[in-house]
Amino acid sequence: MKLDPKTTAFLFAGQGSQSVGMGMELAAKYSIAMQTFEEADSFLGFRFSKIMWDGPVSELNDTSNTHPALYIHSIAAFRVFSILYPDFKPSVIAGHSLGELFALQVAGVFSFEDGLRLVRKRGELMKRAVQITHGKMVTLLGLDIDTVEEICQEATRENEHVHIATDNCPGQVVISGEGNAVGRAIEIAKARGAKRVLLIPMSLAAHSPIMAPILDDWVAAVNAVNFSPLQIPVVGNVSAKPLSDESALRADIIAQMHSRVRWTESIKYISTQGVISFVEFGSGSVLSGLVKRIVAGANTIALGTPEDYITLDKN
């Protein structure tokens, strides 16, 4: 794929793409990647890379570890690209959920260390939310966003709410809320023709108002970090539009903790700006798959292993 900076977007995925060994081959091949892992280890005060590379998987899947692991790998992958193609500056950047923080770091909003501090804190708060909120999340396949919106409204009661958490792509929507409300929504969704209903295996209601108990601590964490002006435009999860200034940046990453991730709208907006190529950095290629379902004919490539860069160079 021949990339043109003017028609290329950089993407960063959130939780769910982690796996034991992530980034290890990249660090062995590229010194800038190894340096990234060593910076993280030094900042965190222990050999965090060992969890990423050796596991066990249960420890890596602990949200307080998953968040920084994905961040470190994604930034390492981006830095490799920056060394190989030093003059390449994309038209726009976006990150899905947690990945929005990665996007802001790449756009120069805050330092690598401050970004690591934020994602670590976010992971810790998510872990606490599991313990105190006992929510549920479910992926619904085969229903359009308007139908899912109606289902959530129908399933909601005065003290039991369910909301759209992430609009991933046409036909793939995640809902989030109290257990009983989610259960009602599942039954309604099946009756309305959902092709599949996939329970996300964690007691959490991310991107919903149920996250309120941890919101004050998240606001404090975000406000404790110094923000610099954007060097590259970033499209926000909540607004699905470019974030224009420091106030908008802070507001979007605070709001996404308890608001819908409008990924379909974000990618559609980016496409209307003339972007035809999407480069995903980090673990896996989840976002590349979503993009292809949102934008017909989109060019996608995922970069996270040495082989990925070899493929990119050949094209």
C-alpha positions as CSV (number, residue, x, y, z in Angstrom):
1,M,0.0,0.0,0.0
2,K,1.5,3.4,-1.0
3,L,0.6,5.8,1.7
4,D,-0.1,9.5,1.1
5,P,0.0,11.6,4.3
6,K,-2.8,13.8,3.1
7,T,-5.1,10.8,2.7
8,T,-4.0,8.7,5.7
9,A,-5.3,8.4,9.2
10,F,-3.6,6.7,12.2
11,L,-5.7,4.6,14.5
12,F,-5.2,3.2,18.0
13,A,-7.3,0.4,19.5
14,G,-8.5,0.0,23.1
15,Q,-8.9,-3.0,25.4
16,G,-9.4,-6.5,24.0
17,S,-6.3,-6.9,21.7
18,Q,-3.8,-7.9,24.4
19,S,-1.9,-11.2,24.3
20,V,1.1,-12.6,26.0
21,G,4.2,-11.8,24.0
22,M,2.8,-8.5,22.7
23,G,5.6,-6.3,21.4
24,M,8.4,-8.7,22.2
25,E,9.5,-9.3,18.6
26,L,9.2,-5.6,17.8
27,A,11.5,-4.8,20.7
28,A,14.0,-7.5,19.6
29,K,14.1,-6.0,16.0
30,Y,14.0,-2.3,16.6
31,S,16.0,-0.4,19.3
32,I,13.5,2.4,19.4
33,A,10.8,-0.2,20.4
34,M,13.1,-1.7,23.1
35,Q,13.8,1.8,24.4
36,T,10.0,2.4,24.7
37,F,9.6,-0.7,26.8
38,E,12.6,0.2,29.0
39,E,11.2,3.7,29.5
40,A,7.9,2.2,30.7
41,D,9.7,-0.2,33.0
42,S,11.7,2.6,34.5
43,F,8.7,4.9,35.0
44,L,6.6,2.1,36.6
45,G,9.4,1.1,38.8
46,F,9.5,-2.6,37.9
47,R,9.9,-4.8,34.8
48,F,6.4,-4.4,33.5
49,S,7.5,-5.7,30.1
50,K,7.9,-9.1,31.7
51,I,4.1,-9.3,32.3
52,M,3.6,-8.4,28.6
53,W,6.1,-10.9,27.3
54,D,5.9,-13.8,29.7
55,G,2.4,-13.4,31.4
56,P,0.7,-15.1,33.0
57,V,-2.3,-14.2,30.9
58,S,-4.4,-13.7,34.1
59,E,-2.0,-11.0,35.2
60,L,-1.9,-9.3,31.7
61,N,-5.8,-9.4,31.6
62,D,-5.9,-7.5,34.9
63,T,-7.3,-4.2,33.7
64,S,-4.7,-2.2,35.6
65,N,-2.1,-4.0,33.5
66,T,-4.0,-4.4,30.2
67,H,-4.3,-0.6,29.8
68,P,-0.6,0.3,30.0
69,A,0.4,-2.9,28.1
70,L,-1.7,-1.8,25.1
71,Y,-0.4,1.8,25.4
72,I,3.2,0.8,25.5
73,H,3.0,-1.6,22.5
74,S,1.0,1.0,20.5
75,I,3.5,3.8,21.1
76,A,6.4,1.5,20.4
77,A,4.8,0.5,17.1
78,F,4.2,4.2,16.2
79,R,7.8,5.1,17.1
80,V,9.1,2.4,14.8
81,F,7.1,3.9,12.0
82,S,8.4,7.3,12.8
83,I,12.0,6.1,12.6
84,L,11.4,4.3,9.3
85,Y,9.3,7.2,7.8
86,P,10.5,10.3,9.6
87,D,8.8,12.8,7.3
88,F,5.3,11.2,7.4
89,K,2.6,13.1,9.2
90,P,-0.9,11.8,8.8
91,S,-4.0,13.9,8.1
92,V,-5.7,12.9,11.3
93,I,-5.6,10.5,14.3
94,A,-8.3,8.6,16.2
95,G,-8.4,6.1,19.0
96,H,-11.2,3.8,20.0
97,S,-12.1,4.1,23.7
98,L,-8.8,3.7,25.7
99,G,-7.0,4.2,22.4
100,E,-8.1,7.9,22.4
101,L,-5.4,8.5,25.0
102,F,-2.8,6.8,22.7
103,A,-3.9,9.1,19.9
104,L,-3.5,12.2,22.1
105,Q,0.1,11.2,23.0
106,V,1.0,10.6,19.4
107,A,-0.5,14.0,18.6
108,G,1.8,15.6,21.1
109,V,-0.8,16.6,23.7
110,F,1.2,15.0,26.6
111,S,4.4,13.2,27.2
112,F,4.9,9.4,27.0
113,E,5.2,9.3,30.8
114,D,2.1,11.4,31.4
115,G,0.2,9.2,29.0
116,L,1.4,6.1,30.8
117,R,0.3,7.6,34.1
118,L,-3.2,8.3,32.7
119,V,-3.7,4.9,31.2
120,R,-2.5,3.1,34.4
121,K,-4.9,5.2,36.4
122,R,-7.7,4.5,34.0
123,G,-7.1,0.8,34.3
124,E,-7.1,1.0,38.1
125,L,-10.3,2.9,38.1
126,M,-11.9,0.4,35.7
127,K,-10.9,-2.4,38.1
128,R,-12.4,-0.6,41.0
129,A,-15.6,0.0,39.0
130,V,-15.9,-3.8,38.5
131,Q,-15.9,-4.2,42.2
132,I,-18.5,-1.6,43.1
133,T,-20.9,-1.2,40.1
134,H,-21.4,-4.9,39.0
135,G,-22.6,-3.9,35.5
136,K,-22.7,-5.9,32.3
137,M,-21.8,-5.3,28.7
138,V,-23.1,-7.2,25.6
139,T,-22.2,-7.0,21.9
140,L,-25.3,-7.1,19.6
141,L,-24.7,-8.2,16.0
142,G,-27.0,-7.7,13.1
143,L,-29.0,-4.7,14.4
144,D,-28.7,-1.1,13.2
145,I,-27.9,1.7,15.7
146,D,-31.5,3.1,15.8
147,T,-33.0,-0.3,16.6
148,V,-30.5,-0.7,19.4
149,E,-31.3,2.7,20.8
150,E,-35.0,1.7,20.8
151,I,-34.1,-1.6,22.6
152,C,-32.2,0.3,25.3
153,Q,-35.1,2.6,25.9
154,E,-37.6,-0.2,26.1
155,A,-35.4,-2.3,28.5
156,T,-34.7,0.6,30.8
157,R,-36.6,1.1,34.1
158,E,-36.5,3.9,36.7
159,N,-33.6,2.4,38.6
160,E,-32.2,0.0,36.0
161,H,-30.6,1.5,32.9
162,V,-29.0,0.2,29.8
163,H,-27.2,2.4,27.2
164,I,-25.3,2.1,24.0
165,A,-21.6,1.9,25.0
166,T,-19.9,1.7,21.6
167,D,-21.1,2.0,18.1
168,N,-18.3,0.0,16.5
169,C,-19.6,-0.4,13.0
170,P,-22.9,-1.0,11.2
171,G,-24.3,-4.1,12.7
172,Q,-22.0,-4.3,15.7
173,V,-23.1,-2.3,18.8
174,V,-22.1,-2.8,22.4
175,I,-24.6,-2.0,25.2
176,S,-23.8,-1.4,28.8
177,G,-25.8,-1.1,32.0
178,E,-27.3,-2.8,35.1
179,G,-27.6,-6.6,34.9
180,N,-31.4,-6.8,34.9
181,A,-31.7,-4.1,32.2
182,V,-29.1,-5.7,30.0
183,G,-30.9,-9.0,30.4
184,R,-34.2,-7.5,29.2
185,A,-32.3,-5.8,26.3
186,I,-30.9,-9.2,25.3
187,E,-34.3,-10.8,25.1
188,I,-35.8,-7.8,23.1
189,A,-32.8,-7.8,20.8
190,K,-33.3,-11.5,20.0
191,A,-36.9,-10.9,19.3
192,R,-36.0,-8.0,17.0
193,G,-33.7,-10.2,14.9
194,A,-30.2,-9.9,16.4
195,K,-27.9,-12.4,14.7
196,R,-25.8,-13.0,17.8
197,V,-25.6,-11.7,21.3
198,L,-22.1,-11.9,22.8
199,L,-21.6,-11.3,26.6
200,I,-18.4,-9.5,27.4
201,P,-16.8,-11.4,30.2
202,M,-16.4,-8.7,32.8
203,S,-18.7,-7.2,35.4
204,L,-18.4,-3.6,34.1
205,A,-20.7,-1.1,32.4
206,A,-18.1,1.0,30.7
207,H,-19.1,4.1,28.7
208,S,-22.4,4.5,30.6
209,P,-23.6,6.7,33.5
210,I,-23.1,3.7,35.8
211,M,-19.4,4.7,35.9
212,A,-20.3,7.8,38.0
213,P,-18.7,6.4,41.2
214,I,-15.2,6.7,39.7
215,L,-15.7,9.8,37.6
216,D,-14.4,12.3,40.2
217,D,-11.1,10.4,40.4
218,W,-10.8,10.3,36.6
219,V,-11.5,14.0,36.3
220,A,-8.8,14.7,38.9
221,A,-6.3,12.4,37.0
222,V,-7.0,14.1,33.7
223,N,-6.7,17.6,35.1
224,A,-3.4,16.8,36.8
225,V,-1.7,16.3,33.4
226,N,-0.3,19.2,31.5
227,F,-1.7,19.4,28.0
228,S,0.1,20.9,25.0
229,P,-1.4,22.1,21.7
230,L,-2.3,19.4,19.1
231,Q,0.4,18.8,16.5
232,I,-2.0,16.6,14.4
233,P,-5.8,16.8,14.4
234,V,-7.5,14.2,16.6
235,V,-11.2,13.1,16.2
236,G,-12.8,12.6,19.6
237,N,-14.9,9.5,20.7
238,V,-17.8,11.5,22.1
239,S,-18.0,14.3,19.6
240,A,-17.0,12.3,16.5
241,K,-15.4,15.6,15.4
242,P,-11.9,17.1,15.6
243,L,-11.0,18.3,19.1
244,S,-10.0,21.9,18.7
245,D,-8.4,23.1,22.0
246,E,-7.3,21.9,25.4
247,S,-10.8,22.3,26.9
248,A,-12.3,20.1,24.2
249,L,-9.5,17.5,24.6
250,R,-10.0,17.2,28.4
251,A,-13.8,17.2,28.0
252,D,-13.8,14.4,25.5
253,I,-11.6,12.0,27.4
254,I,-13.5,12.7,30.6
255,A,-16.9,12.3,29.0
256,Q,-16.0,9.0,27.2
257,M,-15.7,7.3,30.6
258,H,-19.5,7.5,30.9
259,S,-20.6,8.3,27.3
260,R,-21.0,6.5,24.0
261,V,-18.0,5.8,21.8
262,R,-19.2,7.0,18.4
263,W,-16.7,5.1,16.3
264,T,-18.8,4.6,13.2
265,E,-19.5,8.3,13.1
266,S,-15.9,9.2,13.7
267,I,-14.6,7.0,10.8
268,K,-17.4,8.3,8.5
269,Y,-16.3,11.9,9.4
270,I,-12.6,11.1,8.7
271,S,-13.6,9.5,5.4
272,T,-15.5,12.7,4.3
273,Q,-12.2,14.6,4.8
274,G,-10.6,12.7,2.0
275,V,-8.9,9.9,4.0
276,I,-8.8,6.6,2.2
277,S,-6.0,4.8,4.1
278,F,-6.0,3.8,7.8
279,V,-3.0,2.6,9.6
280,E,-3.6,0.8,12.9
281,F,-0.8,0.7,15.5
282,G,-0.4,-1.9,18.3
283,S,-1.8,-5.3,19.0
284,G,-4.0,-7.0,16.4
285,S,-6.2,-5.5,13.6
286,V,-9.6,-5.1,15.2
287,L,-10.0,-1.5,14.1
288,S,-9.0,-2.4,10.5
289,G,-11.8,-4.8,10.3
290,L,-14.3,-2.2,11.6
291,V,-13.1,0.4,9.2
292,K,-13.7,-1.9,6.2
293,R,-17.3,-2.3,7.4
294,I,-17.8,1.4,7.7
295,V,-16.0,2.8,4.6
296,A,-16.4,0.8,1.4
297,G,-13.0,0.3,-0.3
298,A,-10.9,1.7,2.5
299,N,-7.2,0.7,2.6
300,T,-6.1,-0.7,6.0
301,I,-2.9,-1.9,7.4
302,A,-2.1,-3.0,11.0
303,L,1.5,-2.4,12.3
304,G,2.6,-4.2,15.5
305,T,5.2,-6.8,14.5
306,P,8.4,-6.7,12.5
307,E,6.7,-8.7,9.7
308,D,4.0,-5.9,9.4
309,Y,6.7,-3.3,8.6
310,I,8.3,-5.6,6.0
311,T,4.9,-5.9,4.3
312,L,4.4,-2.2,4.4
313,D,7.9,-1.6,2.9
314,K,7.3,-4.0,0.1
315,N,4.1,-2.2,-0.9
